[in-house]
Amino acid sequence: MPPTNHKFRLAARPVGMPKSSDWTYAEEPVGEPKEGELLVQVLYISLDPAMRMWINDVRSYMPPVGIGEVMRALGLGIVTASRNPRFAVGDHVSGVFGVQEYAITDGRGVTKIDPRVVPLPKYLNVLGMTGMTAYFGLLDTGQPKPGETVVVSAAAGAVGAVVGQIAKIKNCHVVGIAGGAEKCRYIVQDLGFDAAIDYKNEDVKQSLRKQCTKGIDVYFDNVGGAILEAALANLARGARIVVCGAISQYCNTGPIAGPSNYLSLVSNRATMKGMLVIDYADRYAQAGAEMAAWMAAGKLKSREDIVEGLTTFPETLLKLFKGENSGKLMLKVG
């Protein structure tokens, strides 16, 4: 008797914060791979802020998840059947497998990973899209120089934590913005940031002025909204703003709030540029090798927030938008 696959399908377009009724939990037999395909048993599922944008019916960098479709998600798994010569049974792989227990794929976009190098969850964190986003967003878009001041928002989150550590590796002065005393302690004492600003208990604009006495040279933005406004008010001449995300805006029921003081870009001769990690796919191996070396040398640390059980998906996803996760959020399936 074939195993059963459990999965979450999108049932409705969320308005504001997603709720349980926006998903359908389905059950069906696991299919057999056709010629050129492989069957993957999913072990871990990445939960990312971008998932909220993927379920909006708007034009974006990839088509929205359709009503009735399996929710899109990155994941890690093990090949349990294969009719694709590139993959063998027992291979560990990463790819876009969706929020489900088993996935059939033709192998496009699927990468072999080695659990002997680092524990599997690291491939959804520093050695996955999270790490690649931080690496290319900071180094290619932000272009920090030694001695410059780098500020990163959501600094205790998956991307922000890596951004700050890479900036330190590049000999920058690093200020992280995070929510709560524990997260601020973590990024300074455990990750080596030079300073932390608690946006829940501080005036961010004034604290940035205090911590960035010569202004912000690189601002890596993960949140948008009021914190982006505060950064714009504290730019150094020639500053670079990296627009990676805007999690404070993703669940808005009205229009996304854009910066009102954007003319700071003019007076400071600054730039503000968006980035998407998929544009760097041909360089993932190079970035992964460099970050693996930093990890081996103890220069780059990571923390995973792993919740067990596929059925927890709707509730666990909301941790991202409530600021409740500590590190890279993911589901352990089963």
N, C-alpha and C positions, 0 to 999 in steps of 0.2 A: 504494500500500500504506500503510495507516494506521501511524502511529508506535507504538512499544511503550511501555507504561507499566510501570515497575518500582515496587514498593511493599513496605512492611513491614506484615504483619498480626500481630496478637497471637495467639500460639499457646498460651500457658499463663499462669496467674497466677503472677508471680514470688514466691518466698519469699526474703526478704532482698534482697540486691543482685540486680538483673536480670542475666540471662545470655543469651548468644546463642540458646540453644535456646528461649527464651521468645518468639521471633519467627520468622515464616516470611517469606522473601524471595520474592515472587511476581512473575510477569511475565504481562501480558495486553495485547491490542490496546487502543489508546485509543478510547473511544467517541465518539459524536457527540452534541452537546448537543440536547436537545429544546426545544420552545417554552418560552420564559421562562428558559432555562438558558444558561450560558456555560462554555467550556473554558479552563482556566488552565494554562499551563506553569509549574510551580513552579521558582523560581530559588533561594530561600533558605528554610530551615526553622529555626524557633526551637526550641531545646532548653531546657526549663525544669524546675525541680525538681517542679512540680506534675504533670508527666507520670507520675511514680512513683505518685502518689495516684490518678490517673485509671485505672490498671490494677488497682487493688484492687477486689474485689467487695464494696464497702461503700457505705452511704448517704452521699452527699456533696452538694455544691452542683450537681453535674451527674452524669448517669448514667455508670457506668464503661464503658470501652471493652469491647465484647463480644469473646469469643473468636472469632477469624476475621475481625474487623473491621480495617480500616486504622487504624493507630495515629494517634490524634488529635494534631495539632500545628498551631500557628500558622505561617503562611508568607507569603511574598511571591512574586508571579509576574506574568506578562504574559498578557493575554487573546489566545488564538489563534483562537478561533471564538466567535461570540455570536449567540444568538437572544433576548437580553434587551435591551430598548431603553435600559436604564440604562448599558450597557457596550458599548464598541466594540473591535474588534480593535486591538491595540497599546496598550490601556490597561494601566498598571501597577496592581496591586491587592494588598491584604492581606486575609487571612481565615483561617479554620480549614480548611486544605487537606489536612492529613494528611501522613504521611511517605511521599511518593510523588512521581513526576515530573510527573504530570498530574492535575488534579482537575476534575470536573464539578460545578457548583454552581448553585443557583437564584438566587444573588445576595444572599440574606439574610445579614447580617453581613459582607458584602464591602465594602471601602472603597477608593476610588481614591486613589492616592498619586502624588506628583510627584517623580521622580528628579532634577529640575533644582533642587529646593530643598536637599536633602541627599542623599548617597549612599544607595542602596537599603537597605543593612544597618541604617542608623540608624532605619528604620521598624519594625524588630524590637527596637530598643533604646530610646533616649530618647523617640523619637516614636511608640513602640508601646505594647503592654501593660506592658512593663517600666517605662517612664517614667510611664505613667498610675498604675501601682501605687504607685510612689514618691511621686508628686505628691499623690494623694488620701489615701494612707495616712498620710503625714506631715502634710499641711496640714489635712485634714478630721478625721482620727481623732486624730492627735497634737496638733494645734493649738499649735505652738510659738510662744513669744513672744520678742521680741528680748531677748538677754542670758541666756536659759535655756540649760541644758546638754542637748544631744541626744546620745544614744549609739545607734549602729547596729551590729548584728552582720552578719557576712558583708559587711563594708564595701567590700571590693574586688570583690564580685560585681556583677551587673548592676543589681539593685534598690538594694542598699546604697550603691553609689557615687553614684547619683542622689540618694538620700535625703540623704546627707551634704552634697552640693553645694547642694541646695535649702535645707537648714538654714543653711548659711553665707550664702546669698543673703538669708535672713531674719534675719541678724545674730545667730545663735546660736553658742555654744561647742560644737564638734563633736568627739566622740571616736569613732573607728572601731575595731572589733574585727575582726582579720583573721588569717590563718594564714601566718606566715613573714615574714622580714625584707623581702623584695622587695615583697610586697603592702602591708606597712605603710609602706614608703618611698613607694610609688605614691600611696596615699591622702593622705599628708601633703604630699609635694613636688609632685605633679602635680595633685591635686584640691583641695588647700587645707584639708584637715582640720586641726584644731588639734593633735590627738594621735592616736596609734595604739597599740593593745594587741595584742601577738602572743600569741594564745591557745595556740600550740604551745610557746612558751618562757617564758610568764609565768603567774603566779597572777592570773587575771582578776579575781577578787573583790578582791584587794589593790590591783591596778593601777587598778581603777575607783575605789576609795577615794582613791587618790593623784591621779588625773586629774579627778575630780568632787568637789571639796572641799566643795561645798554639796549634794551628792547629784545624782541623775539626775532631770531634769524630764520628759524624753521618752525612752523606750527603744523603738526600732524593732526588733522581733525577727524575724529570718529563720531562726533555727537551733533554738530551743528548748533543752531539756536543761540541761546544767550551766551554760551561759552565761546562760540565762534565770534560773537560780537565783542566779547572781552579781549580775545586775542587780537582782533583787528585794531583795537584801541591801544595796543602795546607793541606794535611792529617796529623793527629796526629798518633802516634804509636797505633796500634790496632784499627784503624778506621773501621767503617762499612759503606759501600755504599749500599743503597737500590735502586735497579733499578726498578722503577715503570712504567716509560714511557720515550719516546724520541720524543716529539712533534715537535722538530726542524727538525727531520729527516723524518717524515711520508709522506711528499709530495715531497721528493727528486725524481728526475728522474734517478739518478744514484745510486750506492751502498750507503748504510747507512755508515756514517763516524763513525768509532770506535775510541776509545782513543789511541793516539800514545804513551802517557806516562804511560801506564798501569804498568810499572815496579815500579811505586810508591807503588803499592800494596805489592811488595816484600820488598822494603826498609823500609816500615812502618808497615810491618806485618799486613796488612789490608785485609779486605774481601770485595767482591763485589757480591751481590746476587740479583737475580730477584725475584719478588713476583707477584702472581695472587690472587686476592681477592676470586675467586671461591673456592680456596683450604680451605677456612675458613667457609664454609656455615653452618657447624654444630655449629658455635659459634656466628653467627650473633645476636641472641637474647641477649646473654650476653653483647656483645659490644654495641648494641642498647640501652640496659637498662642503661649502665654506661654513655654513651654519652647523653642520655635524662636527666639524673640526673645532668650532668655538665651544660647542657643548662638551666635547671630549676634554677640552682645556679648562672647563669650569667657568668660562666667560659668559655663557648663555644658559639660563635656567628657564624652566617652564613649569606650569602648574595646570593640572587638568581637574575639572569639576565633572565627575562622572556620575550620572544617575542611572540606576539599573531599571530595566523593564521598558519594552516598546510601548506598552499601554499608557505610560506616563507622558508620552510625547506632548499632548496639548498643554498640559500644566507646566511641564518642564521648559518648553519653549518660552513661556512668559517670564521666566527668571531673567532672561536677557533684557527685557524691557522694563523690569522692575529693579534692575541693578542688584539682583540677588545672587548671581553667579560669582564664583571666585576662580578666575582663570578660564581656560578653554572649556566651554560647556559641550557635553556630548552624552549620548545614550549608550549604555551597554545593553545589547539586545539579548533577551533571554533571561 
